[in-house]
Amino acid sequence: ILSKKGVIILPDIYANAGGVTVSYFEWVQNIQGFMWDEEKVNQELKRYMTKAFHNIKNMCQSHDCNLRMGAFTLGVNRVARATILRGWEA
């Protein structure tokens, strides 16, 4: 209904990715024994989230679909590519 009214809806996988990404940053910092300040965390998060949004948007443009389907298609393509690269293809 919202989509038909022209409301842009962010996919849940993208909307929740910020917290997961920052958790990853914390994990990497703990393993490597260093600590970023808040400004560095926000800078890196912005870089990752901006790139992810552009990747989703590009997928939407090439497949003429909404953001939800673009994110889903991007994810499926990445899993399929990783599967083939690992030699797991059927």
Residue pairs with C-beta under 8 A, 6 or more apart in sequence:
2 9
3 9
3 66
8 67
9 66
9 67
9 68
10 67
11 56
11 67
11 68
11 70
11 71
11 72
13 71
13 75
14 49
14 52
14 53
14 56
14 67
14 71
17 49
17 52
18 45
18 49
21 45
21 48
21 49
22 41
22 45
25 36
25 41
25 44
25 45
29 35
29 36
36 44
55 74
56 67
56 70
56 71
56 74
57 67
57 70
59 65
59 70
59 71
59 73
59 74
59 77
60 66
60 67
60 69
60 70
63 69
63 70
63 73
65 73
83 89
